[in-house]
């Protein structure tokens, strides 16, 4: 009986330790701001500091980058370097967007600072901002 109590206490302590070391910002797959690397389907650069990622179910996510990737519009492909142990875990702050070397462009690595669901309102605001920046002054 004494050994089973010690084993139970040790198990409970180790489970508590495991949950304590899990990042508080870890997101679940059902979270609307979650895109898992395994579900990454396509991408579009808004500018050097913002990328829109699309998952396999055609939901868009706005990913902010720091300090930004140079000439992201001309990159032929990108990748996601996540520090999670599973490709099913959400991309989160601190992961990296990578741009491999292509056609004379050097490879780049940009830190992801924010991932959020890209709503139609956000898309409209970005389109208006882009149109305003191109307007003659």
N, C-alpha and C positions, 0 to 999 in steps of 0.2 A: 504494500500500500504506500509506503514511504517513497519507494522508487517511482511509482506511477505518478505521485503528486509532484515529485521533482521533475520528472519528464514532462508533465503537463505544464508546469510553470516555465520550464525551459522552452518548450514549444510556443507557449503564449508570448513569452518575451521575445523570441526570435521573430514571430509573426508581427509583433508590435514594432520591432526594429525594421523589418522589411517595409512596413507601411510608412514608417517615419523617414526612410531614405528615398521613397518615391517622390518625385517632384510634385509640389502642390499645384503647379500649372499644367500638369499632365491632363490631356483632354481625352474624352471617350470618343469612340467611333461615331456615336449618334449625335455628337455635338455639332451644331451648324457651322462652327468655325474650324472643323477638322477635315483635313485632307491627308490621307495616309500615302506614303511613297508608293505603295503597291497599286493604288488607285489613280495615280497621276496619268493623265491621258494626253493633254496638249497644253500649250502655253502661248502667251502673247505679251510682249514687253510694252508697257505704257510709256516708260522712260527708263533711265539708267538706274533708278532706285525703286521701281515698282513693276511687278510682274503679275499677270493674271494667270493662274493655274486652273485648269479644268480637269475634273475627275471623270471617271468612266460613265457616271450617270449624268454627265453634262452640267454639273454644278460648278460655278466659278468661285474662286477664292483670290482675294487681293493679298499679295505677299510684298511686304516692305523690306527693303534691303539696306544695309549699311556696310561700307560707305557707298555702295553702288557698284555696278559692273559697267565698265566702259563699252560703249557701242553695243548694248544688248540687243538692239533692233537687228543687227547684222549677224548675230550668233545663229549657227545652223542647228544647234542642239544644246540642251541644258540637262543637268542632273541635280538630284537632291542628295546631300550627304547628311543623313540623320544620325544622331548619336544614340538613338534608342536601340534596344536589342531585337526589336521586331519591326518588320516592314508594315505591320498593321497599325502601329502606334502613330499618332498624328504628328505632322510636321509642326515644329514649334520654334519659339524664339531660341536662338543659339545654334540651330542647325544651319547648314550652308547650302546655297545655290551654287553649283559649279558650272563653269562654261569650259568645255575641253578645247584644246588647241585645234584650230581649223584654218586652213587656207591662209596662213600667215598671221593669224590673230593669236596672241598669247593666251594661254589658259588663265582663267580667273576663278576666284572663290569669294563669294559675298555672303556675309552673315545675315540670316533672316532675323528681323527684329519684330515682325508682327504678321500674323495670319488671321484674316477675317473673311467671312462670307461676302462675296461681291454682289450686292443687290442691284436691281435695275436703277434705283435712284442714284447709287454711286456711279454706275456706268454713264448715266445721263450727265451727272455733274462733271465727270472726267471728260466727256465729249464736249461739253460747253467750255470747259477750261482750255482744252486743246484748240478749239475753234477761236477762242478769244486770244490765245497766244499767237496765232497765225494772222490775225486781223491786222491790216495796215494801221499805223499810228499817225 
